[in-house]
Amino acid sequence: MKHWNTRRAPHMEKYVLVTKVKRGLWQVNLNVGVQRFLLGQWETKTEANWFRDMLCIALDKVRKDKEA
């Protein structure tokens, strides 16, 4: 089984925060300036981190497309 590197845009993690919340859930928030947007909750930190990584890759693509 191949191990995929999901942290291909770690510089975007300053905008996407994974935090532990009540009942052992992990939540992912998009933070832009003083605004915070709840994107979802997951039962494991691994799932939340995977979502964060995928969102960071997508945000980085949007940034690169804008610069092109």
Backbone as XML, in Angstrom:
<?xml version="1.0"?>
<chain id="A" units="angstrom">
  <residue number="1" name="MET">
    <atom name="N" x="0.842" y="-1.181" z="0.000"/>
    <atom name="CA" x="0.000" y="0.000" z="0.000"/>
    <atom name="C" x="0.888" y="1.245" z="0.000"/>
  </residue>
  <residue number="2" name="LYS">
    <atom name="N" x="0.593" y="2.148" z="-0.909"/>
    <atom name="CA" x="1.390" y="3.369" z="-1.019"/>
    <atom name="C" x="0.926" y="4.387" z="0.016"/>
  </residue>
  <residue number="3" name="HIS">
    <atom name="N" x="1.893" y="5.055" z="0.644"/>
    <atom name="CA" x="1.582" y="6.124" z="1.596"/>
    <atom name="C" x="1.629" y="7.454" z="0.844"/>
  </residue>
  <residue number="4" name="TRP">
    <atom name="N" x="0.521" y="8.164" z="0.829"/>
    <atom name="CA" x="0.437" y="9.440" z="0.125"/>
    <atom name="C" x="0.820" y="10.576" z="1.060"/>
  </residue>
  <residue number="5" name="ASN">
    <atom name="N" x="1.563" y="11.525" z="0.543"/>
    <atom name="CA" x="1.903" y="12.720" z="1.301"/>
    <atom name="C" x="0.762" y="13.711" z="1.141"/>
  </residue>
  <residue number="6" name="THR">
    <atom name="N" x="-0.023" y="13.903" z="2.189"/>
    <atom name="CA" x="-1.152" y="14.820" z="2.101"/>
    <atom name="C" x="-0.771" y="16.233" z="2.512"/>
  </residue>
  <residue number="7" name="ARG">
    <atom name="N" x="0.398" y="16.423" z="3.114"/>
    <atom name="CA" x="0.817" y="17.760" z="3.556"/>
    <atom name="C" x="1.648" y="18.423" z="2.464"/>
  </residue>
  <residue number="8" name="ARG">
    <atom name="N" x="1.003" y="18.670" z="1.312"/>
    <atom name="CA" x="1.713" y="19.269" z="0.186"/>
    <atom name="C" x="1.640" y="20.789" z="0.193"/>
  </residue>
  <residue number="9" name="ALA">
    <atom name="N" x="0.844" y="21.369" z="1.085"/>
    <atom name="CA" x="0.741" y="22.828" z="1.165"/>
    <atom name="C" x="0.690" y="23.273" z="2.635"/>
  </residue>
  <residue number="10" name="PRO">
    <atom name="N" x="1.695" y="22.898" z="3.424"/>
    <atom name="CA" x="1.653" y="23.235" z="4.854"/>
    <atom name="C" x="1.653" y="24.736" z="5.124"/>
  </residue>
  <residue number="11" name="HIS">
    <atom name="N" x="2.124" y="25.541" z="4.173"/>
    <atom name="CA" x="2.124" y="26.996" z="4.360"/>
    <atom name="C" x="0.704" y="27.563" z="4.419"/>
  </residue>
  <residue number="12" name="MET">
    <atom name="N" x="-0.293" y="26.796" z="3.989"/>
    <atom name="CA" x="-1.688" y="27.245" z="4.045"/>
    <atom name="C" x="-2.351" y="26.867" z="5.371"/>
  </residue>
  <residue number="13" name="GLU">
    <atom name="N" x="-1.658" y="26.094" z="6.214"/>
    <atom name="CA" x="-2.241" y="25.643" z="7.479"/>
    <atom name="C" x="-2.509" y="26.793" z="8.452"/>
  </residue>
  <residue number="14" name="LYS">
    <atom name="N" x="-1.905" y="27.954" z="8.205"/>
    <atom name="CA" x="-2.195" y="29.099" z="9.070"/>
    <atom name="C" x="-3.645" y="29.549" z="8.909"/>
  </residue>
  <residue number="15" name="TYR">
    <atom name="N" x="-4.300" y="29.128" z="7.832"/>
    <atom name="CA" x="-5.702" y="29.472" z="7.590"/>
    <atom name="C" x="-6.677" y="28.372" z="8.015"/>
  </residue>
  <residue number="16" name="VAL">
    <atom name="N" x="-6.169" y="27.156" z="8.224"/>
    <atom name="CA" x="-7.033" y="26.010" z="8.511"/>
    <atom name="C" x="-6.599" y="25.389" z="9.835"/>
  </residue>
  <residue number="17" name="LEU">
    <atom name="N" x="-7.479" y="25.429" z="10.820"/>
    <atom name="CA" x="-7.135" y="25.002" z="12.175"/>
    <atom name="C" x="-7.928" y="23.758" z="12.574"/>
  </residue>
  <residue number="18" name="VAL">
    <atom name="N" x="-7.225" y="22.762" z="13.098"/>
    <atom name="CA" x="-7.848" y="21.553" z="13.644"/>
    <atom name="C" x="-7.804" y="21.662" z="15.159"/>
  </residue>
  <residue number="19" name="THR">
    <atom name="N" x="-8.969" y="21.536" z="15.801"/>
    <atom name="CA" x="-9.021" y="21.610" z="17.258"/>
    <atom name="C" x="-9.901" y="20.495" z="17.807"/>
  </residue>
  <residue number="20" name="LYS">
    <atom name="N" x="-9.566" y="20.062" z="19.029"/>
    <atom name="CA" x="-10.373" y="19.062" z="19.710"/>
    <atom name="C" x="-11.521" y="19.783" z="20.415"/>
  </residue>
  <residue number="21" name="VAL">
    <atom name="N" x="-12.734" y="19.237" z="20.278"/>
    <atom name="CA" x="-13.905" y="19.822" z="20.926"/>
    <atom name="C" x="-14.546" y="18.787" z="21.834"/>
  </residue>
  <residue number="22" name="LYS">
    <atom name="N" x="-15.659" y="19.120" z="22.424"/>
    <atom name="CA" x="-16.329" y="18.213" z="23.371"/>
    <atom name="C" x="-16.603" y="16.842" z="22.772"/>
  </residue>
  <residue number="23" name="ARG">
    <atom name="N" x="-16.755" y="15.880" z="23.645"/>
    <atom name="CA" x="-17.119" y="14.506" z="23.294"/>
    <atom name="C" x="-16.105" y="13.837" z="22.369"/>
  </residue>
  <residue number="24" name="GLY">
    <atom name="N" x="-14.860" y="14.309" z="22.418"/>
    <atom name="CA" x="-13.816" y="13.669" z="21.622"/>
    <atom name="C" x="-13.896" y="13.936" z="20.135"/>
  </residue>
  <residue number="25" name="LEU">
    <atom name="N" x="-14.641" y="14.935" z="19.723"/>
    <atom name="CA" x="-14.712" y="15.282" z="18.313"/>
    <atom name="C" x="-13.605" y="16.264" z="17.952"/>
  </residue>
  <residue number="26" name="TRP">
    <atom name="N" x="-13.213" y="16.234" z="16.700"/>
    <atom name="CA" x="-12.224" y="17.158" z="16.159"/>
    <atom name="C" x="-12.908" y="18.033" z="15.133"/>
  </residue>
  <residue number="27" name="GLN">
    <atom name="N" x="-12.660" y="19.327" z="15.193"/>
    <atom name="CA" x="-13.304" y="20.211" z="14.234"/>
    <atom name="C" x="-12.263" y="20.953" z="13.415"/>
  </residue>
  <residue number="28" name="VAL">
    <atom name="N" x="-12.671" y="21.322" z="12.200"/>
    <atom name="CA" x="-11.808" y="22.050" z="11.289"/>
    <atom name="C" x="-12.458" y="23.407" z="11.012"/>
  </residue>
  <residue number="29" name="ASN">
    <atom name="N" x="-11.659" y="24.455" z="11.178"/>
    <atom name="CA" x="-12.124" y="25.819" z="10.932"/>
    <atom name="C" x="-11.243" y="26.481" z="9.888"/>
  </residue>
  <residue number="30" name="LEU">
    <atom name="N" x="-11.868" y="27.301" z="9.057"/>
    <atom name="CA" x="-11.157" y="28.170" z="8.141"/>
    <atom name="C" x="-11.067" y="29.534" z="8.808"/>
  </residue>
  <residue number="31" name="ASN">
    <atom name="N" x="-9.862" y="30.040" z="9.016"/>
    <atom name="CA" x="-9.635" y="31.319" z="9.685"/>
    <atom name="C" x="-9.022" y="32.305" z="8.698"/>
  </residue>
  <residue number="32" name="VAL">
    <atom name="N" x="-9.726" y="33.410" z="8.474"/>
    <atom name="CA" x="-9.230" y="34.462" z="7.590"/>
    <atom name="C" x="-9.398" y="35.778" z="8.331"/>
  </residue>
  <residue number="33" name="GLY">
    <atom name="N" x="-8.289" y="36.354" z="8.751"/>
    <atom name="CA" x="-8.351" y="37.577" z="9.544"/>
    <atom name="C" x="-9.084" y="37.312" z="10.847"/>
  </residue>
  <residue number="34" name="VAL">
    <atom name="N" x="-10.128" y="38.101" z="11.118"/>
    <atom name="CA" x="-10.905" y="37.914" z="12.342"/>
    <atom name="C" x="-12.120" y="37.020" z="12.117"/>
  </residue>
  <residue number="35" name="GLN">
    <atom name="N" x="-12.265" y="36.488" z="10.905"/>
    <atom name="CA" x="-13.402" y="35.618" z="10.605"/>
    <atom name="C" x="-13.019" y="34.155" z="10.793"/>
  </residue>
  <residue number="36" name="ARG">
    <atom name="N" x="-13.961" y="33.369" z="11.333"/>
    <atom name="CA" x="-13.757" y="31.931" z="11.521"/>
    <atom name="C" x="-14.987" y="31.200" z="11.004"/>
  </residue>
  <residue number="37" name="PHE">
    <atom name="N" x="-14.753" y="30.195" z="10.161"/>
    <atom name="CA" x="-15.826" y="29.420" z="9.572"/>
    <atom name="C" x="-15.661" y="27.952" z="9.953"/>
  </residue>
  <residue number="38" name="LEU">
    <atom name="N" x="-16.653" y="27.391" z="10.626"/>
    <atom name="CA" x="-16.636" y="25.971" z="10.975"/>
    <atom name="C" x="-16.939" y="25.169" z="9.716"/>
  </residue>
  <residue number="39" name="LEU">
    <atom name="N" x="-16.035" y="24.258" z="9.363"/>
    <atom name="CA" x="-16.194" y="23.468" z="8.150"/>
    <atom name="C" x="-16.712" y="22.067" z="8.420"/>
  </residue>
  <residue number="40" name="GLY">
    <atom name="N" x="-16.569" y="21.587" z="9.642"/>
    <atom name="CA" x="-17.071" y="20.263" z="9.962"/>
    <atom name="C" x="-16.404" y="19.679" z="11.184"/>
  </residue>
  <residue number="41" name="GLN">
    <atom name="N" x="-16.937" y="18.531" z="11.615"/>
    <atom name="CA" x="-16.389" y="17.818" z="12.764"/>
    <atom name="C" x="-16.184" y="16.359" z="12.384"/>
  </residue>
  <residue number="42" name="TRP">
    <atom name="N" x="-15.114" y="15.774" z="12.944"/>
    <atom name="CA" x="-14.772" y="14.390" z="12.675"/>
    <atom name="C" x="-14.531" y="13.665" z="13.986"/>
  </residue>
  <residue number="43" name="GLU">
    <atom name="N" x="-14.678" y="12.354" z="13.940"/>
    <atom name="CA" x="-14.500" y="11.536" z="15.145"/>
    <atom name="C" x="-13.038" y="11.281" z="15.473"/>
  </residue>
  <residue number="44" name="THR">
    <atom name="N" x="-12.166" y="11.369" z="14.470"/>
    <atom name="CA" x="-10.746" y="11.126" z="14.742"/>
    <atom name="C" x="-9.905" y="12.294" z="14.259"/>
  </residue>
  <residue number="45" name="LYS">
    <atom name="N" x="-8.772" y="12.459" z="14.900"/>
    <atom name="CA" x="-7.835" y="13.506" z="14.499"/>
    <atom name="C" x="-7.271" y="13.216" z="13.110"/>
  </residue>
  <residue number="46" name="THR">
    <atom name="N" x="-7.090" y="11.950" z="12.799"/>
    <atom name="CA" x="-6.573" y="11.568" z="11.478"/>
    <atom name="C" x="-7.502" y="12.044" z="10.368"/>
  </residue>
  <residue number="47" name="GLU">
    <atom name="N" x="-8.816" y="11.853" z="10.550"/>
    <atom name="CA" x="-9.785" y="12.308" z="9.541"/>
    <atom name="C" x="-9.773" y="13.831" z="9.417"/>
  </residue>
  <residue number="48" name="ALA">
    <atom name="N" x="-9.731" y="14.520" z="10.549"/>
    <atom name="CA" x="-9.726" y="15.988" z="10.541"/>
    <atom name="C" x="-8.451" y="16.512" z="9.879"/>
  </residue>
  <residue number="49" name="ASN">
    <atom name="N" x="-7.318" y="15.894" z="10.179"/>
    <atom name="CA" x="-6.062" y="16.320" z="9.562"/>
    <atom name="C" x="-6.068" y="16.073" z="8.058"/>
  </residue>
  <residue number="50" name="TRP">
    <atom name="N" x="-6.654" y="14.953" z="7.621"/>
    <atom name="CA" x="-6.743" y="14.676" z="6.185"/>
    <atom name="C" x="-7.576" y="15.761" z="5.499"/>
  </residue>
  <residue number="51" name="PHE">
    <atom name="N" x="-8.715" y="16.123" z="6.094"/>
    <atom name="CA" x="-9.559" y="17.172" z="5.523"/>
    <atom name="C" x="-8.796" y="18.492" z="5.464"/>
  </residue>
  <residue number="52" name="ARG">
    <atom name="N" x="-8.097" y="18.827" z="6.553"/>
    <atom name="CA" x="-7.277" y="20.042" z="6.577"/>
    <atom name="C" x="-6.263" y="20.045" z="5.443"/>
  </residue>
  <residue number="53" name="ASP">
    <atom name="N" x="-5.583" y="18.932" z="5.270"/>
    <atom name="CA" x="-4.560" y="18.837" z="4.228"/>
    <atom name="C" x="-5.156" y="19.021" z="2.840"/>
  </residue>
  <residue number="54" name="MET">
    <atom name="N" x="-6.306" y="18.399" z="2.582"/>
    <atom name="CA" x="-6.948" y="18.532" z="1.273"/>
    <atom name="C" x="-7.407" y="19.969" z="1.034"/>
  </residue>
  <residue number="55" name="LEU">
    <atom name="N" x="-7.929" y="20.614" z="2.070"/>
    <atom name="CA" x="-8.354" y="22.002" z="1.937"/>
    <atom name="C" x="-7.147" y="22.909" z="1.690"/>
  </residue>
  <residue number="56" name="CYS">
    <atom name="N" x="-6.039" y="22.651" z="2.358"/>
    <atom name="CA" x="-4.833" y="23.455" z="2.147"/>
    <atom name="C" x="-4.336" y="23.323" z="0.706"/>
  </residue>
  <residue number="57" name="ILE">
    <atom name="N" x="-4.386" y="22.129" z="0.159"/>
    <atom name="CA" x="-3.983" y="21.922" z="-1.232"/>
    <atom name="C" x="-4.907" y="22.707" z="-2.162"/>
  </residue>
  <residue number="58" name="ALA">
    <atom name="N" x="-6.211" y="22.667" z="-1.900"/>
    <atom name="CA" x="-7.175" y="23.399" z="-2.724"/>
    <atom name="C" x="-6.975" y="24.901" z="-2.620"/>
  </residue>
  <residue number="59" name="LEU">
    <atom name="N" x="-6.767" y="25.403" z="-1.413"/>
    <atom name="CA" x="-6.543" y="26.834" z="-1.234"/>
    <atom name="C" x="-5.266" y="27.286" z="-1.958"/>
  </residue>
  <residue number="60" name="ASP">
    <atom name="N" x="-4.240" y="26.459" z="-1.908"/>
    <atom name="CA" x="-2.992" y="26.791" z="-2.587"/>
    <atom name="C" x="-3.196" y="26.833" z="-4.096"/>
  </residue>
  <residue number="61" name="LYS">
    <atom name="N" x="-4.004" y="25.929" z="-4.631"/>
    <atom name="CA" x="-4.299" y="25.936" z="-6.071"/>
    <atom name="C" x="-5.034" y="27.211" z="-6.455"/>
  </residue>
  <residue number="62" name="VAL">
    <atom name="N" x="-6.007" y="27.634" z="-5.639"/>
    <atom name="CA" x="-6.726" y="28.879" z="-5.905"/>
    <atom name="C" x="-5.749" y="30.050" z="-5.929"/>
  </residue>
  <residue number="63" name="ARG">
    <atom name="N" x="-4.828" y="30.071" z="-4.968"/>
    <atom name="CA" x="-3.822" y="31.139" z="-4.911"/>
    <atom name="C" x="-2.956" y="31.141" z="-6.163"/>
  </residue>
  <residue number="64" name="LYS">
    <atom name="N" x="-2.490" y="29.959" z="-6.575"/>
    <atom name="CA" x="-1.631" y="29.866" z="-7.762"/>
    <atom name="C" x="-2.390" y="30.256" z="-9.022"/>
  </residue>
  <residue number="65" name="ASP">
    <atom name="N" x="-3.644" y="29.854" z="-9.138"/>
    <atom name="CA" x="-4.460" y="30.198" z="-10.310"/>
    <atom name="C" x="-4.654" y="31.708" z="-10.399"/>
  </residue>
  <residue number="66" name="LYS">
    <atom name="N" x="-4.825" y="32.347" z="-9.255"/>
    <atom name="CA" x="-5.019" y="33.802" z="-9.239"/>
    <atom name="C" x="-3.760" y="34.528" z="-9.695"/>
  </residue>
  <residue number="67" name="GLU">
    <atom name="N" x="-2.591" y="33.980" z="-9.325"/>
    <atom name="CA" x="-1.322" y="34.601" z="-9.689"/>
    <atom name="C" x="-0.972" y="34.397" z="-11.163"/>
  </residue>
  <residue number="68" name="ALA">
    <atom name="N" x="-1.538" y="33.356" z="-11.775"/>
    <atom name="CA" x="-1.201" y="33.027" z="-13.171"/>
    <atom name="C" x="-1.837" y="33.972" z="-14.170"/>
  </residue>
</chain>
